[in-house]
Amino acid sequence: MSPDERTFEALGVTRQFINAMEDMGYEIPTEIQQQALPKLRAGQDLIGVAQTGTGKTAAFLIPVLMRLKFAKGSAPRALIIEPTKELVIQTAHNVELLSKYTDIRALAVYGGSGYKQQLNALEAGVDIVVASPGRLLEFYSKGDLVLRKLEVLVLDEADRLMDMGFMNQLRSILEVIPVKRQNLLFSATFNEKVEKLSHEFLDFPIKVEITPSATPAETIDQYIIELPNFKSKLSYLEFLLNDEKASKVMVFCRTKDRADRVHRYLDRKTEGGVKVIHSNKGQNTRINAFKEFQDGTLRVLVATDVSARGIDVASVSHVVNFDVPRMTEDYTHRIGRTGRARNTGIAVSLVDPTERYFIGHIEKLIEQEIPKQELDKSIEIHDFLPGEKKEMLREIDRQKQKTDKGFKGAFHQRKKKSEKKKKKRR
């Protein structure tokens, strides 16, 4: 595509949507938008494989909105399925922003919020429904949602939909929507489960893959910091947040307990506001924390992987993997919070001895070595927490047993030596 063609006008996008995108700060289409828009406008079924942060949401929203053109009737004509409540809310918000110069009506339908309020909005008439699978089926089963006017179905974050076990619910949705429709499937990765899903839902789709599956965006600088334990990682976080360049930081933890502990520590030690989100937090608490982080009133957001997918926040300066993810593909989804929409960002992984094993798998997946960065001498290295070192040794044993079936484990070997000594004494 020549430079002259790298415009939304050249892709056939109409003026009201170009104006909306300019209001959002988007002037040049991203690669996924350049490739997907013409095919989707032609009405073809499409599989789009692209990382988060590459503009894939707009890649499907723009052609859907152009197809609908204006408000019409009361039943929805487009359905977008998202795996989580947060993504439902975010995508519905993006629909509102992109359709601001039209009268197209959108509604977010998700659990954990008032059914009656969403029902009232449905009865008033909508053109696009953005929904989580469970709440969508609840509305349909009660006769509160009419789907016979549906023209377009979008399955967004398809790999996450599969990971969260929504296949049966998606099949139930497939049974009640019109056969004649345009189908769109977008995913950060294209594994066997997603491929199986595409066979069931799409008719002779065109596949657009922007980067190899699970390859990090080029705008992200990645590096590793090796640290011995939990408290030393906290020291590094405090050091990082003393840098003014760390202006908007996401910190990912492996468990809810660790996320809460990190939040409590940072809340005492850093300025700019710190909040934590995970599945034990109430829906309103999570939404409010996300909004504060999005609008810049909150500097640090600590999260588990509940927020690693698709959440679109402008200008995240740093993503910190306080814990290296055990599911290797989650690495790209986490670090995809930064370096979005042609902005640059930094992703740093804090690696203890048990996590080198997972870093090896991640490097194999992304087909590149993540450089190590020397530890600043001002960062304090702390002692292990009670029981922490022993649990680390057990974890290293488990990892060695996975790669070497004959390996009995360091604890097993020590137990054997102890038994031999006892026999000699006898």
C-alpha positions as CSV (number, residue, x, y, z in Angstrom):
1,M,0.0,0.0,0.0
2,S,1.5,3.4,-1.0
3,P,1.7,6.3,1.5
4,D,-1.1,8.0,-0.3
5,E,-3.4,5.0,0.3
6,R,-2.6,4.9,4.0
7,T,-5.6,7.0,5.0
8,F,-9.1,6.2,6.2
9,E,-10.5,8.0,3.1
10,A,-8.6,5.7,0.8
11,L,-10.1,2.7,2.7
12,G,-13.6,4.1,2.0
13,V,-14.4,5.2,5.5
14,T,-17.1,7.9,5.5
15,R,-16.6,11.3,6.9
16,Q,-18.7,11.0,10.1
17,F,-16.5,8.1,11.3
18,I,-13.2,9.8,10.2
19,N,-14.2,12.8,12.3
20,A,-14.9,10.6,15.3
21,M,-11.5,8.9,14.9
22,E,-9.8,12.2,14.6
23,D,-11.5,13.2,17.9
24,M,-10.0,10.0,19.4
25,G,-6.5,10.9,18.1
26,Y,-6.4,8.4,15.2
27,E,-5.3,9.8,11.9
28,I,-3.5,6.9,10.1
29,P,-5.0,3.4,9.9
30,T,-3.0,0.6,11.6
31,E,-2.0,-2.5,9.6
32,I,-4.9,-4.6,10.8
33,Q,-7.3,-1.8,9.8
34,Q,-5.7,-1.5,6.4
35,Q,-6.1,-5.2,5.7
36,A,-9.4,-5.9,7.3
37,L,-11.5,-2.9,6.5
38,P,-11.9,-3.5,2.7
39,K,-12.7,-7.2,3.2
40,L,-15.3,-6.5,5.9
41,R,-16.9,-3.7,4.0
42,A,-17.3,-6.2,1.1
43,G,-19.4,-8.4,3.5
44,Q,-16.9,-11.3,3.8
45,D,-16.5,-13.5,6.9
46,L,-13.1,-12.8,8.4
47,I,-10.6,-14.1,11.0
48,G,-8.4,-11.3,12.3
49,V,-5.3,-12.3,14.3
50,A,-3.6,-9.4,15.9
51,Q,-2.2,-8.5,19.2
52,T,-4.0,-6.2,21.6
53,G,-2.9,-2.6,21.0
54,T,-2.8,-2.9,17.2
55,G,-6.2,-1.2,16.6
56,K,-8.2,-4.4,16.0
57,T,-11.3,-3.2,17.9
58,A,-11.7,-0.3,15.5
59,A,-10.9,-2.7,12.6
60,F,-14.2,-4.4,13.2
61,L,-16.3,-1.6,14.7
62,I,-15.8,0.8,11.8
63,P,-17.2,-1.6,9.1
64,V,-20.0,-2.7,11.4
65,L,-21.0,0.9,12.0
66,M,-20.7,1.8,8.3
67,R,-23.0,-1.2,7.5
68,L,-25.7,-0.1,10.0
69,K,-25.4,3.6,8.9
70,F,-28.1,4.9,11.3
71,A,-30.6,3.9,14.0
72,K,-33.3,1.6,12.7
73,G,-36.1,-0.3,14.5
74,S,-35.8,-1.6,18.0
75,A,-34.1,-5.0,17.7
76,P,-30.3,-5.2,17.5
77,R,-28.7,-5.7,14.1
78,A,-25.2,-6.3,15.3
79,L,-24.0,-8.5,18.2
80,I,-20.5,-8.3,19.7
81,I,-19.5,-11.1,22.2
82,E,-16.7,-10.3,24.7
83,P,-15.3,-12.7,27.4
84,T,-15.4,-10.3,30.4
85,K,-17.5,-7.5,31.8
86,E,-14.6,-5.1,31.6
87,L,-14.2,-5.7,27.8
88,V,-18.0,-5.5,27.3
89,I,-18.0,-2.0,28.9
90,Q,-14.9,-0.9,27.1
91,T,-16.0,-2.0,23.6
92,A,-19.5,-0.4,24.1
93,H,-17.7,2.8,25.1
94,N,-15.6,2.6,21.9
95,V,-18.9,2.1,19.9
96,E,-20.2,5.3,21.5
97,L,-17.1,7.3,20.6
98,L,-16.9,6.0,17.0
99,S,-20.6,6.6,16.4
100,K,-20.8,10.0,18.0
101,Y,-21.8,11.7,14.7
102,T,-24.6,9.2,14.0
103,D,-27.7,8.2,15.9
104,I,-26.6,4.6,16.2
105,R,-27.6,3.1,19.6
106,A,-25.3,0.7,21.5
107,L,-25.9,-1.2,24.8
108,A,-23.5,-3.1,27.1
109,V,-25.1,-6.3,28.4
110,Y,-23.3,-8.0,31.2
111,G,-23.8,-9.7,34.6
112,G,-23.1,-8.2,38.0
113,S,-25.2,-5.1,37.1
114,G,-28.9,-4.2,37.2
115,Y,-30.9,-6.4,34.9
116,K,-33.9,-4.0,34.9
117,Q,-31.8,-1.1,33.8
118,Q,-30.3,-3.0,30.9
119,L,-33.8,-4.3,30.0
120,N,-35.2,-0.8,29.9
121,A,-32.5,0.2,27.4
122,L,-33.2,-2.8,25.3
123,E,-36.9,-2.0,25.2
124,A,-36.2,1.5,24.1
125,G,-34.4,0.1,21.0
126,V,-30.7,-0.6,20.2
127,D,-28.7,-1.2,17.1
128,I,-25.6,-2.9,18.6
129,V,-25.5,-5.1,21.6
130,V,-22.1,-5.8,23.2
131,A,-22.5,-8.7,25.6
132,S,-20.9,-11.4,27.7
133,P,-22.3,-14.8,26.7
134,G,-24.0,-15.6,30.0
135,R,-26.0,-12.4,30.4
136,L,-27.0,-12.5,26.7
137,L,-28.5,-16.0,27.0
138,E,-30.3,-14.9,30.2
139,F,-32.0,-12.1,28.3
140,Y,-32.9,-14.4,25.4
141,S,-34.2,-17.2,27.6
142,K,-36.6,-14.8,29.4
143,G,-37.9,-13.5,26.0
144,D,-36.4,-10.0,26.6
145,L,-34.0,-10.0,23.7
146,V,-35.0,-10.3,20.0
147,L,-32.2,-11.6,17.8
148,R,-34.0,-12.3,14.5
149,K,-32.9,-9.0,13.0
150,L,-29.2,-9.8,13.5
151,E,-27.0,-9.0,10.5
152,V,-23.5,-9.2,12.0
153,L,-21.9,-11.4,14.7
154,V,-18.5,-10.5,16.2
155,L,-16.5,-12.9,18.4
156,D,-13.8,-10.7,20.0
157,E,-10.9,-12.1,22.1
158,A,-11.8,-15.5,20.8
159,D,-8.9,-17.2,22.4
160,R,-9.9,-15.8,25.8
161,L,-13.5,-17.0,25.1
162,M,-12.2,-20.5,24.6
163,D,-9.8,-20.3,27.7
164,M,-12.8,-19.3,29.9
165,G,-14.9,-22.3,28.7
166,F,-17.6,-20.5,26.8
167,M,-17.9,-22.9,23.9
168,N,-21.2,-24.4,24.9
169,Q,-22.7,-21.0,25.5
170,L,-21.5,-19.8,22.1
171,R,-23.1,-22.9,20.5
172,S,-26.4,-22.0,22.2
173,I,-26.1,-18.5,20.8
174,L,-25.4,-19.9,17.3
175,E,-28.7,-21.9,17.5
176,V,-30.9,-18.8,18.0
177,I,-29.4,-16.2,15.6
178,P,-30.1,-15.9,11.9
179,V,-28.2,-18.2,9.6
180,K,-27.7,-15.5,7.0
181,R,-25.3,-13.0,8.6
182,Q,-21.7,-11.7,8.4
183,N,-19.3,-13.3,10.9
184,L,-16.2,-11.8,12.3
185,L,-13.7,-13.5,14.7
186,F,-10.8,-11.6,16.2
187,S,-8.1,-13.0,18.4
188,A,-4.7,-12.3,19.8
189,T,-3.6,-15.9,19.1
190,F,-4.8,-18.6,16.7
191,N,-4.5,-21.9,18.5
192,E,-6.4,-25.2,17.9
193,K,-9.4,-24.2,20.0
194,V,-9.8,-20.9,18.1
195,E,-9.5,-22.8,14.8
196,K,-12.2,-25.2,15.9
197,L,-14.4,-22.3,16.9
198,S,-13.9,-20.6,13.5
199,H,-15.0,-23.8,11.7
200,E,-18.3,-23.8,13.6
201,F,-19.1,-20.1,13.3
202,L,-17.7,-18.8,10.1
203,D,-18.4,-19.6,6.4
204,F,-15.3,-19.7,4.1
205,P,-13.6,-16.9,6.1
206,I,-10.6,-14.9,4.9
207,K,-7.8,-14.9,7.5
208,V,-5.8,-11.7,8.2
209,E,-2.8,-12.3,10.5
210,I,-0.8,-9.2,11.2
211,T,2.0,-10.6,13.3
212,P,2.9,-14.2,14.2
213,S,0.8,-15.6,17.0
214,A,1.9,-14.2,20.4
215,T,4.7,-12.0,19.0
216,P,5.1,-8.8,21.1
217,A,4.6,-5.4,19.4
218,E,7.7,-3.8,18.2
219,T,7.0,-0.6,20.1
220,I,7.6,-2.4,23.5
221,D,11.0,-2.5,25.1
222,Q,11.2,-5.7,27.1
223,Y,13.7,-6.7,29.7
224,I,14.2,-9.0,32.7
225,I,15.4,-8.1,36.3
226,E,16.6,-11.1,38.3
227,L,15.6,-10.9,42.0
228,P,15.7,-13.6,44.7
229,N,12.4,-13.2,46.4
230,F,9.1,-11.4,47.1
231,K,10.4,-8.6,49.3
232,S,13.3,-7.8,46.9
233,K,10.7,-7.5,44.1
234,L,8.9,-4.9,46.2
235,S,12.1,-3.0,46.6
236,Y,12.5,-2.9,42.8
237,L,8.9,-1.7,42.3
238,E,9.5,1.1,44.8
239,F,12.7,2.1,43.0
240,L,10.9,2.1,39.6
241,L,8.1,4.3,40.9
242,N,10.5,6.9,42.1
243,D,11.2,7.6,38.4
244,E,8.9,10.2,37.0
245,K,9.0,8.5,33.6
246,A,6.9,5.7,35.2
247,S,3.8,7.8,34.8
248,K,1.2,5.1,34.3
249,V,2.1,1.7,35.5
250,M,0.3,-1.7,35.4
251,V,1.6,-4.4,37.8
252,F,0.5,-8.0,37.2
253,C,0.6,-10.6,39.9
254,R,-0.1,-14.3,39.8
255,T,-2.6,-14.5,42.6
256,K,-5.2,-12.3,44.3
257,D,-3.3,-12.6,47.6
258,R,-0.1,-11.4,46.1
259,A,-1.9,-8.6,44.3
260,D,-3.4,-7.4,47.6
261,R,0.0,-7.6,49.3
262,V,1.7,-5.6,46.5
263,H,-1.1,-3.0,46.6
264,R,-0.8,-2.6,50.4
265,Y,3.0,-2.0,50.1
266,L,2.8,0.4,47.2
267,D,-0.1,2.3,48.8
268,R,2.2,3.2,51.7
269,K,5.3,3.8,49.7
270,T,4.4,5.7,46.4
271,E,2.6,8.8,45.2
272,G,0.0,9.2,42.5
273,G,-2.6,6.6,43.7
274,V,-2.6,2.8,43.7
275,K,-5.5,0.5,43.3
276,V,-5.9,-3.2,42.9
277,I,-8.4,-5.2,40.7
278,H,-9.1,-8.9,40.7
279,S,-12.1,-11.3,40.8
280,N,-12.8,-10.8,44.6
281,K,-13.3,-7.1,44.1
282,G,-16.8,-5.9,43.5
283,Q,-17.9,-5.0,39.9
284,N,-18.2,-1.3,40.7
285,T,-14.9,-1.2,42.5
286,R,-13.2,-2.7,39.4
287,I,-14.9,-0.4,36.9
288,N,-14.1,2.7,39.0
289,A,-10.5,1.7,39.4
290,F,-10.2,1.1,35.7
291,K,-11.8,4.5,34.8
292,E,-9.5,6.3,37.2
293,F,-6.5,4.6,35.6
294,Q,-7.8,5.4,32.1
295,D,-8.3,9.1,32.8
296,G,-5.0,9.5,34.5
297,T,-6.1,10.2,38.0
298,L,-4.6,6.9,39.1
299,R,-0.9,6.2,38.5
300,V,-0.6,2.5,39.4
301,L,-3.0,-0.3,38.8
302,V,-2.2,-3.7,40.3
303,A,-4.1,-6.6,38.7
304,T,-4.3,-10.3,38.2
305,D,-4.8,-11.7,34.7
306,V,-8.5,-10.8,34.8
307,S,-7.4,-7.5,33.3
308,A,-4.7,-8.8,30.9
309,R,-6.8,-9.0,27.8
310,G,-8.0,-6.2,25.6
311,I,-8.3,-3.5,28.2
312,D,-7.4,-0.4,26.2
313,V,-5.7,2.4,28.2
314,A,-3.9,5.2,26.5
315,S,-0.2,6.0,27.3
316,V,0.6,3.2,29.7
317,S,4.3,3.8,30.3
318,H,5.3,0.6,32.0
319,V,3.9,-2.9,32.5
320,V,5.6,-4.8,35.3
321,N,5.3,-8.6,35.6
322,F,5.7,-8.8,39.3
323,D,5.2,-12.6,38.8
324,V,6.1,-14.2,35.5
325,P,2.9,-15.7,34.0
326,R,2.6,-19.5,34.2
327,M,0.5,-19.6,31.0
328,T,3.1,-18.4,28.5
329,E,0.7,-16.8,26.1
330,D,-0.5,-14.5,28.9
331,Y,2.9,-12.8,28.6
332,T,2.0,-11.0,25.4
333,H,-1.5,-10.1,26.6
334,R,0.0,-8.5,29.7
335,I,2.7,-6.5,28.1
336,G,0.3,-5.5,25.3
337,R,-1.1,-2.9,27.8
338,T,1.8,-0.7,26.8
339,G,3.2,0.3,23.4
340,R,-0.3,0.7,22.0
341,A,-1.4,2.6,18.9
342,R,2.2,3.4,17.9
343,N,3.2,4.7,21.3
344,T,6.3,3.2,22.9
345,G,6.3,1.4,26.3
346,I,8.4,-0.6,28.7
347,A,7.7,-4.1,29.9
348,V,9.8,-5.4,32.8
349,S,9.6,-8.9,34.2
350,L,10.8,-9.5,37.8
351,V,12.2,-13.0,37.8
352,D,13.0,-15.2,40.8
353,P,14.8,-18.5,40.5
354,T,11.6,-20.5,40.1
355,E,10.5,-18.3,37.2
356,R,13.5,-18.8,34.9
357,Y,11.8,-21.9,33.7
358,F,8.8,-20.0,32.5
359,I,10.9,-17.2,30.9
360,G,12.5,-20.0,28.8
361,H,9.1,-21.0,27.5
362,I,8.1,-17.4,26.8
363,E,11.2,-16.7,24.8
364,K,10.6,-19.9,22.8
365,L,7.0,-18.7,22.1
366,I,7.9,-15.1,21.1
367,E,11.0,-16.4,19.2
368,Q,13.3,-13.9,20.8
369,E,15.5,-13.6,23.9
370,I,14.4,-11.1,26.5
371,P,17.5,-9.1,27.6
372,K,18.6,-9.0,31.2
373,Q,19.1,-5.6,32.9
374,E,21.7,-5.1,35.6
375,L,20.2,-4.4,39.0
376,D,20.7,-0.9,40.3
377,K,23.0,-0.9,43.4
378,S,20.6,1.2,45.4
379,I,17.9,-1.5,45.3
380,E,17.9,-3.4,48.6
381,I,18.0,-7.2,48.5
382,H,15.9,-8.7,51.3
383,D,15.8,-12.0,53.2
384,F,13.3,-14.7,52.3
385,L,9.9,-14.7,53.9
386,P,9.3,-17.7,56.3
387,G,8.9,-20.8,54.2
388,E,9.5,-19.0,50.9
389,K,12.9,-20.5,50.1
390,K,11.7,-24.0,50.8
391,E,8.7,-23.6,48.6
392,M,10.9,-22.2,45.8
393,L,13.2,-25.3,46.0
394,R,10.1,-27.6,45.8
395,E,8.9,-25.7,42.7
396,I,12.3,-26.0,41.1
397,D,12.2,-29.8,41.8
398,R,8.7,-30.0,40.1
399,Q,10.1,-28.2,37.1
400,K,13.1,-30.5,36.8
401,Q,10.7,-33.5,37.1
402,K,8.7,-32.2,34.1
403,T,11.8,-32.1,31.9
404,D,13.5,-35.2,33.4
405,K,11.2,-38.0,34.3
406,G,14.0,-39.8,36.1
407,F,14.8,-36.9,38.4
408,K,13.6,-37.7,41.9
409,G,14.1,-34.2,43.4
410,A,16.5,-32.6,45.7
411,F,14.2,-33.2,48.7
412,H,14.0,-36.9,47.7
413,Q,17.8,-37.1,47.5
414,R,18.3,-35.5,50.9
415,K,15.7,-37.8,52.5
416,K,17.7,-40.8,51.0
417,K,21.0,-39.6,52.4
418,S,19.4,-39.1,55.8
419,E,18.0,-42.7,55.8
420,K,21.5,-44.0,54.8
421,K,23.1,-42.2,57.8
422,K,20.5,-43.7,60.1
423,K,21.3,-47.2,58.9
424,K,25.0,-46.7,59.4
425,R,24.4,-45.7,63.0
426,R,22.5,-48.9,63.6
